[in-house]
């Protein structure tokens, strides 16, 4: 080792020689004690990314041990130095690359012209850094070699670990052996050999890739669920893409699938290529294998083409196009096949093979800051196609278009709606088309007599091929004044006037007389006044805070010619907690509750640590006996209404319970009983839903009694495994609905499955049993196998 004086002299002489930029910067830094001391102060904690010296870095023996690596340190951990006078790329004003370093020992051999830095060596140039046990620089050849626990961090934040790395004179990592490349966006590459080119491209041989974490959240080592092994791998940082040659997918250590031509993005984004196929076995179609090819045209456009092959049905093709524009986005999905249909009456094949398919397209475009256009199309060639091929279980397909303008004080909507029924017992001609549907609202910015005024204009036209046609238009003005008194009461005053005009024909085709109205032109005026008072009381209880809020509301409306007007949008009337204090307890505009009534109720809530309880109950009283618009059983047909209420209980995020009810005012019989409960965490939980409508309404088809039970359970075990099940059961019997043949317990659908899910893999098997046949969709068992992999650009 040279004496300090001789070393400095030699460094000064070498610094003026025309050697490589990297070597020049290295020697200049060695001859500048102040710069070296500053670098040493800034990198003193590089031993440990958490700031505690002494931690060991992960090492790589071969490509086979990628699954044994522990947590990768953060890029440039402990290297947070003040910005150097050079740029972020490490190039100074003279166009030369400068490299700062810190080491325990610096040696120079005058015989071989080799500079050796050893003992916690740290080099840094711009956003690049390197740490190693030792670094040697050959003055004559310009070769720089880092040895021992090498960690190289590039300008993209990717970390390269190896036992030996050759560096170029531009501080680029070159040839490497037994290396690990930890990508900043996620995923790791391990290889026996590799080389990093000057442009940042890394080529690896005998490599393995995985997007899985190799440690648990508690820091314990774990085997990766899957990895890809390949003869050769090329990583391009500019394209953020990895290309594989001779690739195979390994699942839980077993090689299961060749992946020719595989390429993926390091940020998890999609790239063109084949997707993992799905496997399903169903009663209607037999064994189904579906495979897809994904085409990435640009960052904002892609196409997925899918082929479905069946053992008991003709093949089916599907495609999905997605496009993000500068004003919005849209997608188009289509299915097509050529097969025979099954009769919905006899269950036999019908006629010759014919084209069958389904189209679904939707999108939304923001035309300006205020104007937007939304549209959706859903159409199927026949009523059983979607259920036959297990695409959807919807019994209606709605198509719509809507042009909206949302301003600070105004709103305009022009829309149209069309519905295709998939119900086997409903003629398509009876299904209405709503076009146009126009609604405009305006609120003046300045208060009127201290309150808020809202003006509304609305029109609607409903047409049917078979059935009643109705056109409606109305104008409305509503004024609301809300004040808080000195004693804490919240008082709301409301006044509303409305003028309606209707026209209808073929009214006799509507089966329910109360829905028909009078044919021809009809006019109606509506006026309403209301006072609503709430008085909250707050206090301590049970170690928490409770709020007790009595509420009283008075609403008065002059007599209204309701039955002279057709009823298209206010049919499903039922008293419940959500509409108890509504100014009009009908759901739409075609019916308005008239007369005078008083509604009263109580809200109560309690909040204690981890617990929250809310409850409400109320009733209304009519001041007159007019009940012609309310069918018996709705809870509103007599002076005193039924009692309605709701109770909610929550414990942290572990318990959620909601109960809604309606009690008969005379017998306290339960007319509505609805329970939704959930217990557990996101991994292990149980859910229960129950609803019973016991209203005894027989003359209105929209208000039949129903009873249904649904449940779901998931139990997690062995860290990543879970077993789950669910079921839907119709409990309606013939007494509740004479059209039912059930004895009170009729399973609709059950499901059971087992799944594995960790940070990068999801795999599972599901069994489903359908108990109801619907044409092509036969009752029976369906088995489905699925899995998805993280960082492979699909699912």
LODRENDREN-144794 format. One record per residue (C-alpha): residue in one letter; x, y, z. Coordinates in steps of 0.02 Angstrom, whole numbers, plus 32768, in hexadecimal, padded with zeros to 4 digits. Layout:
// residues N
AXYZ
...
END
This chain:
// residues 795
X800080008000
X804480AC7FD1
X8068812E8055
X7FE481B7805A
X8057823A800C
X808E81C67F80
X7FDA81907F63
X7F9F82427F50
X8030826C7EDD
X800D81D57E71
X7F5381FD7E6C
X7F7982B07E36
X7FE982747DAA
X7F6A81F47D6D
X7ED9826E7D72
X7F1B82D47CDF
X7F35823E7C71
X7EB482217BE3
X7E6681877C31
X7DAE81577C35
X7D3281CB7C86
X7D01814D7D0B
X7DB6812C7D3D
X7DE181E57D3D
X7D4F820E7DAF
X7D7E817E7E23
X7E3281BB7E39
X7DFE82707E4B
X7D8782417ED7
X7E1481DF7F2A
X7E8482797F2B
X7DFF82EC7F77
X7DF482CD8034
X7D648347804D
X7CF882F77FC6
X7D1F82498008
X7CF2827E80B9
X7C4B82C7807C
X7C2582268021
X7C5081C280BC
X7BD9822B8125
X7B4B820F80AA
X7B5E81548094
X7B8881248145
X7AE680C38159
X7AF2805D80BB
X7B127FBF811F
X7A5A7FB18149
X79C47FFD80ED
X7971801E8195
X7A06808381D4
X7A597FFC8240
X7B047FC18201
X7B317F0C81F9
X7AA47EBF8191
X7AD47E41810C
X7A9D7E4E8057
X7A467DBF7FFD
X7AB27D557F8E
X7A8B7CEC7EF6
X7ADC7C437ED9
X7A7D7C097E3E
X79DE7C2E7DE1
X798C7BA27E41
X798A7C017EE7
X79237C977EB3
X78A07C587F2B
X79197C5D7FBF
X79417D177FBA
X790D7D888048
X78CB7E398043
X79267EA77FC6
X79667F4D800F
X791D7FED7FCD
X7978803C7F39
X7A0880AF7F70
X79E580878027
X7A5780F08093
X7A9481567FFE
X7A2881F08016
X7AB1826F7FF8
X7A9483267FCD
X7A8783437F11
X7B3783447EC5
X7B6D83CC7E4D
X7B5583507DC1
X7AAE83267D72
X7A3D82947D9E
X7A98822E7D1A
X7B41824D7D6E
X7B8582B77CDF
X7BD9835C7D0D
X7BDC83FF7CAD
X7C7583C67C4D
X7C18832D7C0D
X7C7982B47C79
X7C2F82327CED
X7C60824C7DA2
X7C6181BE7E1F
X7C6681D97EDA
X7C9B814D7F4B
X7CBC811D7FFF
X7D21808A8040
X7D7B805180DC
X7E2180308083
X7E6C80757FE1
X7F0680217F94
X7F6C80447EF8
X7FE77FD17EA2
X8069802F7E3F
X80A37F8F7DEA
X7FF97F607DA0
X7FA9800D7DA1
X7F137FC57DFF
X7EAF80287E7F
X7E547FBC7F00
X7DCC7FFC7F76
X7D927F807FFA
X7D277F7A8095
X7C747FB5807D
X7C9380077FD5
X7C0B807A7F94
X7C1080CD7EE8
X7B8F81487EAA
X7B7381A87E0A
X7AD182057DF5
X7A41818D7E16
X7AB180F47E08
X7B0A80A67E9B
X7B71800C7EC1
X7BA37FB77F62
X7C207F2B7F72
X7CA37EE17FE4
X7D2C7F197F6C
X7D427F767EC8
X7DDD7F737E58
X7E077FE87DC9
X7E8E7FC37D4A
X7ED780677D0E
X7F1C80207C6F
X7E857FBC7C34
X7DFD80267C86
X7DAE7F887CCD
X7D4B7F9D7D6E
X7D197EFF7DCD
X7CAB7EF67E69
X7CB57E5B7ED6
X7C597E197F6E
X7BA37E397F97
X7B8E7EB17F05
X7AF17F1A7EF8
X7ADD7F8B7E60
X7A4880037E56
X7A2480507DAD
X79CE80F37D83
X7925809A7D77
X792E80597E29
X794E7FA47DF5
X79C77F487E68
X7A477ECB7E2B
X7A997E547EA8
X7B317DE97E7F
X7BD77DAB7EC3
X7C3A7DF67E33
X7C117E817DB9
X7C7D7ECD7D30
X7C5E7F877D18
X7C7A7FEC7C7B
X7CD180947C79
X7C2380E67C77
X7BF480947D1C
X7B8A80127CC4
X7B7D7F627D0A
X7BC27EE47C8E
X7BDE7E297CA0
X7B9A7DD57D3C
X7B917D277D88
X7B117CE07E00
X7AA37D7A7E04
X79FA7DB87E3D
X799E7E487DE9
X79177E947E58
X78A57F017DED
X78607F9F7E39
X77B07F7F7DF9
X77AE7ED17E46
X77F17E297E14
X789F7DDB7E1E
X79137D8B7DA0
X799E7D137DD5
X7A1E7CC87D5E
X7AC17C697D56
X7B0E7CE47CDB
X7AE37D8E7C98
X7B1E7E2E7C47
X7AE07EE17C52
X7AF87F477BB4
X7B1E80027BAE
X7A6780287B82
X7A2C7FD27C22
X79F27F317BCC
X7A137E967C35
X7A287DEC7BE2
X7A227D537C52
X7A447C9A7C36
X79F97C0A7C99
X79827C837CEF
X78E87C7C7D5C
X78637D027D74
X77DB7D167DF8
X77647DA17E29
X774C7D577ED6
X778D7D957F7B
X780C7D1F7FC6
X77E97D568078
X77487D5D80DC
X77037E018124
X775C7DD081C6
X78037DC0816D
X780D7D02816A
X784F7CAC80CC
X77CF7C56805C
X77D27BF77FBA
X778C7C577F24
X76EB7C0B7EE4
X77207C147E2F
X77B47C417DC5
X77E87C3E7D0F
X788A7BE97CDE
X78DB7C107C37
X79787BEE7BD3
X798D7CA77BAE
X793A7D467BEF
X79507DF87BAE
X79187E8C7C16
X79027F337BBD
X78ED7FC37C3B
X78B680417BB8
X78257FD47B81
X780E7F8F7C33
X77FF7EE47BE5
X78497E387C03
X78567DBA7B73
X786E7D007B92
X78B87C777B25
X78947BC27B50
X78207BF17BE0
X77BD7B7B7C50
X77417BA07CDA
X77637B4C7D80
X76D97B407E02
X770A7B107EB4
X77AF7AD07E6E
X77627A637DE5
X777A7A8C7D2D
X76CC7A8C7CE2
X76C27AF87C45
X77357B327BB8
X77267BEC7B8F
X776D7C087AE0
X77897CBD7AAF
X77607CFE7B5C
X777A7DB87B7D
X773E7E1F7C0E
X774B7ECE7C53
X77A87EEE7CF5
X77227F667D33
X769C7EDF7D29
X764C7F317C92
X76057EC77C04
X76607E907B68
X76237E307AD1
X761D7D747AE2
X75BA7CDC7B13
X755E7CDA7BB9
X754D7C497C31
X74BB7BDB7BF8
X74217BB87C62
X73D57B0D7C81
X731E7AEE7CAC
X72A77A5A7CAC
X71EC7A7E7CA6
X714A7A1E7C90
X71187A817BF6
X71BC7A847B94
X722879F67BD7
X72E27A1A7BE3
X73107ACC7BB5
X73C07B0B7B8E
X73D47BC47B67
X74737C177B2D
X74937CCF7B09
X75117D357AA9
X752F7DE77AE2
X75667E6E7A66
X75AE7F117AAA
X759F7F8F7A1C
X75D280247A88
X75CE80617B3B
X751880947B20
X74D780097AAE
X74D07F4C7ABC
X74717EB57A7B
X74537E0B7AC9
X741C7D7A7A59
X73DA7CDB7AAC
X73AB7C2F7A6D
X73377BBF7AD2
X73387B057AA9
X72B37A8E7AED
X729779D47AE8
X71D879E57AE2
X71C47A877A80
X72077AE179E8
X72A17B4F7A00
X72877C057A2D
X72F07C9F7A06
X72FB7D3A7A72
X73557DDF7A6A
X736B7E7C7AD1
X73A97F237A8F
X73D97FAE7B09
X740A805F7ADD
X743880F47B4A
X742B81997AEC
X7455824A7B1D
X739D82687B47
X736781C47B93
X736881087B81
X72FF807D7B36
X73027FC17B24
X72AB7F447AB2
X72957E8D7AE1
X72487E0B7A70
X72237D4F7A6F
X71F27CE979D6
X71CC7C3379B1
X71647BC9793B
X70FC7B477995
X70507B0179B6
X6FE47B4A7A3E
X6F837AE57ABD
X6EC97B057AC7
X6E957B637B63
X6DF57AFC7B66
X6E247A4A7B36
X6EDE7A477B5A
X6F0079FE7AAC
X6F757A437A27
X6F1E7AC279B8
X6F357AC378FC
X6FDC7AD178A4
X70777B2578E4
X706F7BE278E4
X70D97C777914
X70D87C9E79CE
X71357D267A28
X713D7DB87AA0
X717A7E6B7A90
X71AA7EDD7B1F
X71F27F8A7B03
X71FE801F7B76
X725F80BF7B89
X7263816F7BCC
X72A9820C7B7D
X72C882B57BCF
X72A0832C7B42
X72C683C77BAA
X72D883F27C61
X721A83F37C6F
X71DB837F7BE6
X71EF82C27BE2
X71AA82347B78
X718B81857BC0
X714D80EE7B61
X713480337B75
X70F57FA97B02
X70C87EF97B3B
X70747E837AC0
X70687DC67AB1
X70267D607A1F
X6FB67CF77A91
X6F7F7CEB7B46
X6FE87C597B7F
X708F7C7C7B2B
X70DF7CD87BBF
X70AE7C567C3E
X70D67BC37BCC
X718A7BFC7BBB
X71967C3F7C6D
X71B97CF17C35
X71357D487CA0
X709E7D1D7D0A
X70427DC07CE8
X6F8C7DB07CB6
X6F887E5B7C63
X70037EB27BEF
X6FF97F6F7BF4
X703D7FE37B6E
X7046809D7B88
X708E81417B4C
X709781E17BB2
X70D582907B90
X70F582F17C30
X712683A17C5F
X715983BF7D14
X717284747D44
X718D84CB7DE8
X70D484F27DFC
X7082848E7D71
X706C83DF7D2C
X702C83A17C82
X701482ED7C4A
X6FD482AA7BA5
X6FCC81EC7BA3
X6F7D81537B56
X6F6580A37B9B
X6F3C7FFC7B49
X6F307F527B9D
X6F3A7EA37B58
X6EE47E257BC7
X6F317D797BE1
X6E9F7D3A7C48
X6E517CA47BF4
X6D9E7CD37C22
X6DA07D8B7BEF
X6D7C7DC57B3C
X6DFD7E417AFD
X6D737EB07AB9
X6D377ED57B69
X6DE07F1B7B9C
X6DE07FDA7B8F
X6E5B804B7B36
X6E7980F27B8B
X6EAA81747B0A
X6EC482027B24
X6EDF821B7BDE
X6F0482D27C01
X6F2983217CAA
X6F6683D17CCF
X6F8384247D78
X6FBD84CF7DAC
X6FE4851A7E56
X6FF885D77E60
X709886087EB7
X703F868E7F1E
X6FCD864D7FAA
X6F1386717F97
X6EC786AD803C
X6F5B865C8093
X6F3E85B18046
X6F7A854C7FB1
X6F0D85497F15
X6F1784BD7E94
X6EBE84BE7DEC
X6EA6841E7D88
X6E6183EF7CDE
X6E4A83387CAE
X6E0582D87C1A
X6DF5821D7BF8
X6DB181B77B68
X6D9280FB7B7D
X6D61808E7AEA
X6D3B7FD57ADB
X6D1C7F657A45
X6C997F0A7AAB
X6C4F7F727B37
X6C2C80207B76
X6C8A80B87B35
X6CA1814E7BA8
X6CEB81FC7B95
X6D0782707C29
X6D47831F7C4B
X6D4B83877CE9
X6D9884237D33
X6DC284327DEC
X6DFB84B97E64
X6E35848B7F14
X6E7184FE7F9F
X6ECE84C0803A
X6F01852380D4
X6F6C84D1815A
X6F9385238200
X6FDB84F282AA
X6F828543833D
X6FD5858283DA
X6F9F84E38436
X6FEF847383B3
X6F56843E834E
X6F7484268294
X6EDB846C823B
X6EBC84558180
X6E2E84AB8123
X6DFF846D8075
X6D8684AD7FF2
X6D6A845C7F49
X6CF784797EB3
X6CF1840F7E16
X6C8B84097D76
X6C7B83657D14
X6C3883397C68
X6C2282847C2D
X6BEC822C7B8F
X6BCF81707B80
X6B7980F27B10
X6B5280367B0D
X6B4080427BCB
X6AD37FA77BD1
X6B6B7F3A7BA7
X6BB57F5D7C53
X6B817ECD7CC4
X6B7A7F2B7D6B
X6AE97FA87D67
X6B3A80217DE2
X6BCD80387D6A
X6B6780657CCF
X6B2781157CE8
X6AB081657C6D
X6AD7815D7BB3
X6AF781FE7B55
X6B2E82A17BA4
X6B2F82B97C60
X6B69834D7CC9
X6B9983587D7F
X6BD083DC7DFA
X6C3383B27E97
X6C5984207F2E
X6CB283EE7FCC
X6CE7843E806F
X6D5183ED80F7
X6DA28411819E
X6E2A839F81E0
X6E7483B0828F
X6F06834E82D7
X6F4983698387
X6FEC830D83AC
X702682EE8460
X70DA82BC847F
X7120826D851C
X719481EC8565
X716081358579
X71B9808F8593
X726380E08585
X723A813384E0
X71CA81B5848E
X7112819F8466
X70A2820B83FA
X6FE482068412
X6F8282608389
X6EC3826A838A
X6E7B829F82E3
X6DCF82DE82B0
X6D9583098201
X6CF0835381C3
X6CC48349810A
X6C25838D80B9
X6BEE83778005
X6B4483A37FB7
X6AE283147F66
X6B3582D57EC7
X6AE682787E33
X6B6381EA7E40
X6AFF815E7DF1
X6AD981C57D57
X6B9381C77D31
X6BF1812E7CEC
X6C6F80E17D64
X6D1280B07D0F
X6D9A80D87D8E
X6D4980D07E3C
X6D0C801D7E48
X6D7A7FC77ECA
X6D3980267F62
X6D677FE0800D
X6D7F803A80B2
X6E2F802880F7
X6EAC808B815D
X6EF980DD80C4
X6E578133808C
X6DFF814C8133
X6E2382088133
X6E2082208076
X6DB082AC8037
X6D67822E7FBB
X6D7781797FEE
X6D58813A7F3E
X6DFD81167EE3
X6DD5817A7E44
X6D7482107E02
X6CD281BF7DC4
X6C8681AD7E71
X6C8682337EF8
X6C4A82107FA9
X6BC1828D7FCE
X6B6582C3806C
X6BB582F48111
X6C228287817F
X6C93828E8216
X6D2E8222821A
X6D8F820782BA
X6E2581A082EB
X6EC58195834E
X6F7B817F8319
X6FF981418399
X70B181208389
X713C80EC8400
X71F680F183E1
X727180A18458
X732380688433
X731B7FE783A6
X725B7FE183AA
X71D380418350
X71188026835F
X7090808182FD
X6FD580698308
X6F3A80BE82C4
X6E7F809E82D2
X6DE781008299
X6D3281068262
X6CBE817C8208
X6C0981B28223
X6B9481EB819A
X6B13826F81C4
X6A95822D8144
X6A548184810B
X6A8081928053
X6AE580F7802A
X6AB580CF7F76
X6B6680D97F33
X6BB280677FB8
X6B917FAC7FA6
X6B717F4C8045
X6C117F048089
X6C837F95805D
X6C7C7FD68110
X6C31807C80D9
X6B7C805280B0
X6B318084815A
X6B3A811D81C9
X6BC680D78233
X6C53808C81CF
X6CB77FF58201
X6D54800B826A
X6DF8800A820A
X6EAA800E8247
X6F5E7FE18230
X6FEB7FAD82A5
X70A47FAB827B
X71317F6482E6
X71EA7F6E82BD
X72827F2F831A
X73227F7182CA
X73287F22821D
X73027E768265
X72457E798282
X71C27ECE8214
X710B7EB08237
X70737F0781EB
X6FBC7EDE820D
X6F2A7F3281B5
X6E787F0E81E7
X6DC27F3E81D5
X6D457F0E825C
X6C8A7F068245
X6C3E7F9682A8
X6BB37F2782EF
X6BFC7E7A8308
X6CB57EA48306
X6CCC7E1A8286
X6D6E7E2B8224
X6D417E698176
X6DF47E898140
X6E897E33818C
X6F337E52813D
X6FDB7E218188
X708B7E3E8146
X71197E0281B4
X71D47DEA819B
X72537DAB821A
X730D7D9681FF
X73A27DDF81A5
X73C57DEA80EC
X740F7D3A80EF
X73997CDD8163
X72E57D15816B
X722F7CE2816B
X71A37D448117
X70E87D2A812A
X70577D7E80D2
X6FA07D5E80F1
X6F057DB780B3
X6E4C7D9280CA
X6DBF7DFC8085
X6D1B7DC880D7
X6CA57E4E8095
X6C127DE68054
X6C047E4D7FB5
X6BBA7DE37F2A
X6B697E5D7EB0
X6C097EB87E7D
X6C8C7E567E1C
X6D1E7EC27E54
X6D037EA37F0E
X6CFF7DE77F27
X6D3E7D9A7FC8
X6DEB7D4F7FC8
X6E5F7CF4803F
X6F167CD68018
X6FB47C9E8073
X70657CB68037
X71097C91808C
X71C47C8D806B
X72577C4A80D0
X73137C5280B6
X73917C01812B
X744B7C238116
X74CD7BA3814B
X75857B7A8133
X75B37C30810E
X75787C398059
X74EF7BB78047
X74357BCE805E
X73957B6C8049
X72F57BC7801D
X723F7BA77FFC
X719E7C077FD8
X70E97BE67FB3
X70457C3A7F84
X6FA27BE97FBC
X6EEF7C187F92
X6E847BFF802E
X6DE17C3C7FDE
X6D547BBE7FEA
X6CA97BB07F99
X6C547C108026
X6CC47CA78007
X6CB67C9E7F4A
X6C337C2B7EF8
X6C9A7C267E58
X6D257BC87EB2
X6D2B7B0A7EBA
X6DB47B097F3E
X6D977AC17FEB
X6DF87B50803A
X6EAC7B19801A
X6EE87B237F67
X6FA57B327F4A
X6FCE7BA57EBA
X708B7B9D7EB3
X71177B5B7F23
X71D27B6C7F14
X72687B197F67
X73217B2F7F45
X73D37B307F81
X74547BB57F54
X75087BE67F6E
X75377C9E7F6B
X75DB7CF37F98
X76307D927F5F
X764A7D547EAD
X75DE7CBB7E8C
X75267C907E92
X74EB7BE27E6C
X74497B897E94
X73C37B097E6A
X730A7B327E77
X72717AC27E71
X71C77B117E50
X711D7AC07E4F
X708B7B117DF3
X6FE07ACE7E23
X6F757B267D9F
X6F787B027CE5
X6F5A7B907C6C
X6F577B557BB8
X700B7B3B7B82
X704A7B547C34
X702A7AA97C7F
X70297A8A7D39
X70BF7A2A7D76
X71747A397DAC
X71FB7AAC7D6E
X72B47A997D99
X73317B237D76
X73EE7B277D89
X74477BCF7D84
X74ED7C1F7DAE
X753F7CC77D95
X75F37D017DA7
X76317DAC7DDD
X76A87E0F7D6D
X76837DA97CD2
X76157E2F7C82
X756C7DD97C8C
X74DA7DC37D04
END
